[in-house]
């Protein structure tokens, strides 16, 4: 889906470039073909036959993008996504079929005059290779509706480096449809793959996003309108090729004239699924509400999503693939400091220099060991910055009560910022003024150590459980350097510090747990809006549950427990006062 959600960052920032709970895997065979595939066993499916959406598999979006600092989801979209626009229903035009209904409505929420729905399986279901099949029906999209079934890579790299696979999308601009000869928007459906490519790094495309649909036939034009009738979309995917097709009235047709090569390692990693119906935006011809001509309400129906073995290949991973780092010491960049675990540059992390026009390699000797991050600032009046980025998201929630320590050698008269960032693109920065001792860092131009409390480093919006940029440094925009200098960073370590605070068992804050019986544990919030609880019993599979809201209190009970069971848990809830979602720290409770 073009320019949508966190996959979409039209102004991509240069400084932001799995233990399975359950693994369902098929064996590997020597030869694979997406053009003459051998379809094997069903690996996983969502049939949408229940009474309501399965929140153990799907997460419903709630917001207009502003809640993740990406208003309009990066595409100037016009809708507010609400869980209220999602339901499991009997399809009115196909007797006996039950499906997920995603409905776009003319309805005002805040500054948005449309609402619609979106779901994804991030952290719950991830697919790598196989045949992915989606049977769905779209409404009369006219101008302004933008239905899509697509996938995003689980890599913590920001879009487009994580990869995007659009199994289907409709609602394209008329200028895009023109080459196909399609008589209307309802007679045109396409697919796409987007990756980061160096050749795409041109003025006006700062994200370096490369689209396989660019000046290429990537569509299907049916003889009959696709409005309110089911067709089946398929993606055939292995480690070397991808093929997109649509099955219409029993006949399978390819979107592209030939299979696409897998030309990026991003496309060889697991992906999660997304289903949504957007309204307006720069993918469509409806940039303003007045340009939306689609009749509303309009409903997109998804009969099922299925994943099959393809030529012996394919796997589906269930559950959260990010495991919290053990409380202790976590090394970001260090040689000799004793740590529980650490990143290794070039293997599990990358070091980025963001502005090569102002800085280059330096020659400062290491503080410890044989490695150092050393840079030479050569352009007075220009900004500088860089950082250490993990190649996989790191869960440092066990470090919330600790500190992040680092060594730096930099002239005393240079003001700078230290920051971190999560996979949701949230960041926070701490300023170190020139000639001032801050967070223990003595400014004398020699090697010195700073120690920032993690609570200060994260503040309220950076997700400790999904960190990507685990250390960043930048110039102070209000006090840019006026002369050249060398600077270096070394021995960067997160330290969990003391013991974890015991979880509350009475309502002393917005979240708490209570134990009604010897076999049940009750999770509680009093946040006044939706809330999810995520919990793990004795290192088993993670459970993700939308809590029941009664008045201002959410509750969920976990049963089947016994004395001595260890339950790890955290909450995600909507903070109505601050108007964004909050992820709490992971805590543990031992059944008594």
CORVENTA-V72317 format. One record per helix or strand of 3 or more residues. SS is the DSSP state (2 for helix, 1 for strand). FROM is the first residue (numbers start at 1). TO is the last residue. Records with the same first field share a line. If there is no record, write none. Layout:
SS = FROM-TO  FROM-TO
//
This chain:
2 = 5-7  66-68  71-74  83-85  174-180  185-187  198-200  265-268  289-291  397-399  454-458  464-466
1 = 22-25  39-46  79-81  86-90  98-109  112-116  118-120  125-128  130-138  145-153  164-169  189-196  209-211  218-220  230-237  241-248  251-254  271-279  298-310  315-318  329-333  349-353  359-361  373-377  385-395  403-409  416-422  427-432  448-453  467-475  485-495  511-517  520-525  531-537  543-546  548-550  553-558  566-575  580-583  587-590
//
